[in-house]
Amino acid sequence: MEKNSGIAFVLIGLGICLLFGKWIGFFTVVALLLVAAGIQQIRVGWPKRGYVLLGVGSVMLLLDHLMLVIGIGLISLGFFYGKVKKAHRNDRFHQQQTFMSNFDWDRAPWVMQSLSVWHVLGEADVDLSLALPEENETVLMFHGLLGDIDIVIPEYYGVEIEAFILFGSIDTSLKRETGIMNRLNWKSPNYETSEYKVKFIVFYLGGDLSIRMV
């Protein structure tokens, strides 16, 4: 079995080199190996070491393929603009695009308004037990290249979550998914009967999503 897996990786690697050989040099191969090693470390339960390797490999790829990264960023931003109108039922929402953003909504009471944000690097700590909602239904969309989202959900909120993280992890009270193409579609049992509803839409190429019920 291990021999077959080794052969498979070699064949896949050769195929990638044949298809994209003119863009792949020694520097790129090392970066891809570091990214692959980082993903493997995350899968086996060493997240800190894994994210260090993943970060170093990503930076190396960024330096070696700047135009490719810019292209990926533009595609991601295009998907963001395409999703904004579909995500919100009306025009009463805030929209922002920025290189880096940080939302510390877990330290003091905060006013909850519908929001769509795109960023290259982003972090959000969202504690709904501290939220002061302006409407009965709120949509919070976080979209970008790299992000770290922590959500705390009290039992009196009806919550829906649509999430996709290409590289990283999605951690809930029921299970933890790590690695590649992590997806979550979830509704709280009390969603339909709750007075206040919140929908989270999360999409990142790399990142972490943590969900905790209180």
N, C-alpha and C positions, 0 to 999 in steps of 0.2 A: 504493500500500500504506500509506504513512504517513498519507494523507488518510483512508483507511478506518479506521485505528487511532484517529485523532483523533475521528472521528465516533462510533466505538464508545464511547470514554471519555466523550464528552459525553452520549450517550444513557443510558449506565449511571449517570452522575452525576445526570442529570435524574430517572431512575427512582428512585434512592435518595432524592433530595430529596422526591419525591412520596409515597413510602412512609413516610419517617421525618421529614418536614418539621418537625413540631412539636418534635422533639428536636434538630434541626440548626440552629445559628445560625452567625454569622460565625466565632466562636471555634472552633467544632467543625470548620468547613470548613478553616480554616488548620491545625488539628491533623492532620486527615486528609491534607491535602496534604503536611505534613512527614513523616508516617508513610510515605506512598507514595513520597516522594523518598528517604527512608532506605532502603526496600526496593530501590529502583532502584539506589542507590549501592552497596549490598551486592552486587547482581547483577553490576554492571559491574567489580567488583574494588576498590572503595574501602570496605572494611568499617568502618574507624574513623569516617570521615565519615558513613557510613550509620547506624551505631549511635548517633551523636550526634543526628542528625536523628530517628531512630526514638525515642530516649529523650525528646527534647524534645516531640515530638508526643504520645507516650504520657502524659507528665506533664500536658500541656494537656488531653487527654481525661479524665484522672483528675480534674482540678480542675473540669472542666465537667460531668462525668457521674459523680459520686462513687457514687451509688446503683447505676448501671449496672455500674460496676467491682466494687462489693461483691457484686452479683448474680452476676457472672461468677465471682468468687472462690468464692462458695457453691456454684455449679454444679460448679466444678473440684474443690472439696473433697468434694462428693457423689460424683463419679466416682472419686475417690481411695479413699473408704471402700468403694465397690462393687468395686474391683479388689484390695484388700488380701488378702482371703481367697482369691481365685482365684490370686493370685501365689504364695502360700506353701503348701507341702504340709502343714505342721504349725504348731504354735503357738510354736515356738522362734524368734521373731523380735522385733525391736524396732520400735516404731511411734511416730512423733512428728509433731506438727503445730505449726508455729511461723511467725512472721512472716518471720524471716531465719535462715539457717543457712549454715555454712561448714565443709567437711570438707577438712582438709589431710592427706590420706593419701598424700603423696608425699615426705615429709621424713624419716621414720623408720619402722622396722618397726611394724606396727599389726595388731591382732586383727580378723580379718574375720568378722563375724556378719551373718546375714540382717537386712535393714533395709527399712522402708518409711517415707519421709519426705515430707511435704507442706509447702511454704513459699510465701510470696508472692515472696520473693527468695532465691535460693540459689546456692551455688557449691560445686563438689566437684572436687578433684584426686585421682584414684584411680590409684595405681601398684600393680598386682597383684604386681609383683616384690618388693614390700616387705610383702605381706600374709601373715599367719599365720592360715590358715583353721581354724575350729573344726569344720567339717563338710565332707564331700566335695562337697556341693552347697549353694551359697549364692545367695540372691536379693537383689539390691540395687535398690530401686525409688525413683526420684526423680520427684516429681510436683509441679507448681505453676504459678504464673503466669509468672515470669521466672527463668531459670537458665542457668548456664554449667558444663558438665561436661567434664572432660578425663580420658580413660581411657588408661592404658598397659598393654598386654597382652603378657606374656612367652609364649614358644612352648609352654611346658609346661602352660598352663591351657587348658581347654576353655571357650569363652566363647560365650554367646548374647546378642544384643542386639535388643530391640524398642524402637524409638524413634519418636516423632512430635513434631515442633516446627512449630507453625502459622506463626510468623514467625521467621526466623533462618537457621541453617545446620547441616548435618551434614557433617563433614569426616572422611574416612577416607583410608587410603593409596591406595585405588583411585579415588575420585572425591570431589568436593565439591559438595553441593547447597545452594543458597541461595535465599532468597525466601519463598514461601508454601507451606504444606502439605508439609513435608519429612518423609519417612518412610524408616525403615530396618528391615529384618528380616534378620538375619545370624547365621550360626553359623560358628565356626572349623572348619577341615577336620578337626581332631583332637578335636572335641567328644565324640563317642561313645566314644572310646578313652581319654580323659584321666581320671586318678584324681580330679582336682579340677576341678569345674565351677562356673562363675559365670554367672548370668543377670542382665542389666541391663534394667530397664524404665524408660524415660525418656519423660516427657510434659510438655511446656511449651507455653504459649501463645506465648511469645517466648523465644529463647535460642540457645545454641550447644552443639553436641556435637562433640567432637574425639576421634578414636580413633587410637592409634598402636601399631603392633606393634614389639616389640623381640626 
